[in-house]
Amino acid sequence: MGVKERREREKLETRERILDAARELFMAEGYEGVSMRKIADKVEYSPTAIYVHFQDKDQLFREICHEDFRRLAQSLIGLAQIADPVERLKKIAPAYVEFGRKHPNHYRTMFMTPHLPILELDPVLEGKGNPEEDAYEFLRATVEEAIKAGAFRDEFNDPDLVAQTLWAGVHGVISLQIAKSEDNWVPWRPLKKRVEVMIDTQLHGLLRGK
């Protein structure tokens, strides 16, 4: 590996360390409670070194969100090869939950902390509407395909409503897993089984009778 390639790799590794540290701090202390200095202290860099990679806290937070949403979308896109949209929906649910299980800090930042105005006011949300970068669009497009194929009952003809209902179900499963999996007060059943029952019961209510 040449000097240029090594420096580029080191730069990327440093950037990832900063993102990981910032993600943990935002989750623990909230957006307003985190400063660039706190992030620098956590990774043992000078604030000046942080600014080499990110111009300010807003840009850093945006990049965390954009990167995490891309990562989620990329974990699902391989399911596009499943021709039957209903079968694809059955696979999306466990894949989504598995992403949350493997990346709990990412998931908390994405879906278990309040959205901030700095994200809502972005003139261009990176990847929005592209199924390869936007997991919601991938889910919505699959639902729309199932509707057009006549798989759902007539009253379920709004792809956004159906997609958001299915999303709520899987979000409930993985958010409870992340927040309460160590809680012995509840006799938790295996995560895989909870996902299967959730998606099967949801689809049972949506699909046409055989």
C-alpha positions in Angstrom: 0.0 0.0 0.0 1.4 3.4 -1.0 1.7 6.5 1.2 -1.4 8.1 -0.4 -3.6 5.1 0.0 -2.5 4.6 3.7 -3.2 8.3 4.4 -6.7 8.0 2.9 -7.4 4.9 4.9 -6.3 6.6 8.1 -8.5 9.6 7.3 -11.5 7.3 6.8 -10.8 5.5 10.0 -10.5 8.7 11.9 -13.8 9.9 10.4 -15.5 6.7 11.5 -14.1 7.1 15.0 -15.5 10.6 15.2 -18.9 9.5 13.9 -19.1 6.6 16.4 -18.2 8.9 19.3 -20.6 11.6 18.3 -23.4 9.0 17.8 -23.0 7.8 21.4 -22.9 11.3 22.8 -26.0 12.5 20.9 -27.9 9.4 22.1 -26.8 9.8 25.7 -26.9 13.6 26.1 -29.2 14.8 23.3 -28.3 17.1 20.5 -28.2 20.3 22.5 -26.0 18.7 25.2 -23.2 17.8 22.8 -20.5 20.1 21.6 -17.7 19.6 19.2 -15.3 19.9 22.1 -17.0 17.0 23.9 -16.8 14.9 20.8 -13.1 15.8 20.4 -12.4 14.8 24.1 -14.2 11.5 23.6 -11.9 10.5 20.7 -8.9 12.2 22.3 -8.4 14.7 19.4 -8.2 18.4 19.4 -11.3 20.3 18.4 -9.3 21.6 15.4 -8.8 18.1 14.2 -12.5 17.4 14.3 -13.1 20.5 12.1 -10.9 19.1 9.5 -13.5 16.4 8.9 -16.8 18.3 9.7 -17.4 22.0 9.5 -19.8 22.1 12.5 -22.0 20.0 14.8 -25.0 20.3 12.4 -23.0 18.8 9.5 -21.7 16.0 11.8 -25.2 15.1 12.9 -26.6 15.2 9.4 -23.8 12.9 8.2 -24.5 10.4 11.0 -28.2 10.2 10.0 -27.5 10.0 6.3 -24.9 7.3 6.8 -27.1 5.2 9.1 -30.1 5.4 6.8 -28.0 4.4 3.8 -26.6 1.5 5.8 -30.1 0.3 6.7 -31.3 0.6 3.0 -28.3 -1.4 1.8 -29.1 -4.1 4.3 -32.5 -4.6 2.6 -31.8 -4.0 -1.1 -30.7 -7.5 -1.7 -34.3 -8.6 -1.1 -35.3 -6.9 -4.3 -34.6 -10.1 -6.1 -37.6 -11.8 -4.5 -40.2 -11.6 -7.2 -43.4 -11.9 -5.0 -43.9 -8.7 -3.1 -45.7 -10.4 -0.3 -42.9 -12.8 0.2 -40.5 -9.9 0.0 -42.4 -8.1 2.8 -42.1 -11.2 4.9 -38.3 -11.0 4.5 -38.0 -7.3 5.0 -39.3 -7.5 8.6 -36.6 -9.9 10.0 -33.9 -8.1 8.0 -34.9 -4.7 9.5 -35.0 -6.2 13.0 -31.6 -7.8 12.5 -30.2 -4.4 11.5 -31.4 -3.0 14.8 -30.1 -5.9 16.7 -26.6 -5.6 15.2 -26.5 -1.8 15.3 -28.5 -0.7 18.4 -26.7 2.6 18.7 -27.4 3.4 15.1 -31.0 2.4 15.5 -31.5 4.5 18.6 -30.1 7.6 16.8 -32.3 7.0 13.7 -35.6 6.0 15.3 -35.6 6.4 19.1 -34.5 10.0 19.4 -36.5 13.1 18.3 -36.0 14.4 14.8 -34.3 17.8 14.7 -35.2 20.9 12.7 -31.7 20.8 11.1 -32.7 17.6 9.3 -36.2 18.7 8.4 -35.0 21.9 6.8 -32.3 20.2 4.7 -33.1 21.4 1.1 -32.0 18.0 -0.2 -32.3 14.9 1.9 -29.6 12.6 0.6 -31.0 9.5 -1.0 -34.6 10.3 -0.4 -36.8 8.4 -2.8 -34.1 6.1 -3.9 -34.8 2.5 -2.7 -31.0 1.8 -2.6 -30.5 4.5 0.0 -34.0 5.1 1.4 -35.3 2.0 3.3 -38.8 3.5 3.7 -39.0 3.9 -0.1 -38.0 0.3 -0.6 -40.7 -0.8 1.8 -43.3 1.5 0.3 -42.5 0.4 -3.3 -42.9 -3.2 -2.2 -46.2 -2.5 -0.7 -47.3 -0.6 -3.8 -46.3 -3.5 -5.9 -48.4 -5.9 -3.7 -51.4 -3.5 -4.0 -51.2 -3.4 -7.8 -50.9 -7.2 -7.9 -54.2 -7.4 -6.0 -52.7 -9.1 -2.9 -54.3 -6.8 -0.4 -58.0 -6.3 0.4 -59.6 -3.5 -1.5 -59.7 -1.1 1.5 -55.9 -1.2 1.9 -55.1 0.8 -1.2 -52.9 3.5 0.3 -49.2 2.3 0.1 -48.0 4.8 2.6 -50.6 3.9 5.2 -49.9 0.1 4.8 -46.1 0.7 4.8 -46.2 2.8 7.9 -48.4 0.2 9.7 -46.0 -2.6 8.9 -43.1 -0.4 9.9 -44.8 0.4 13.2 -45.0 -3.3 13.9 -41.3 -4.1 13.3 -40.3 -0.9 15.1 -42.2 -2.0 18.1 -40.4 -5.4 18.2 -36.9 -4.1 17.8 -37.3 -1.0 20.0 -38.5 -3.2 22.8 -35.6 -5.6 22.2 -33.1 -2.8 22.4 -34.6 -1.1 25.4 -35.9 -4.0 27.4 -34.1 -7.2 26.4 -32.2 -7.3 29.7 -35.4 -6.8 31.7 -36.2 -10.1 33.5 -39.6 -8.8 34.6 -41.0 -10.0 31.3 -40.6 -13.6 30.2 -39.4 -12.6 26.7 -40.0 -15.0 23.9 -37.2 -15.4 21.3 -36.8 -12.4 19.1 -37.1 -14.4 15.8 -40.5 -15.8 17.0 -41.8 -12.4 18.0 -40.9 -11.1 14.5 -42.6 -14.0 12.7 -45.8 -13.7 14.7 -45.9 -9.9 14.3 -45.5 -9.9 10.5 -47.8 -13.0 10.0 -50.6 -11.4 12.0 -50.3 -8.1 10.2 -50.3 -9.6 6.8 -53.2 -11.9 7.7 -55.3 -8.8 8.3 -54.2 -7.1 5.1 -54.3 -9.9 2.5 -57.3 -11.1 0.6 -58.9 -14.3 1.9 -57.8 -17.4 0.0 
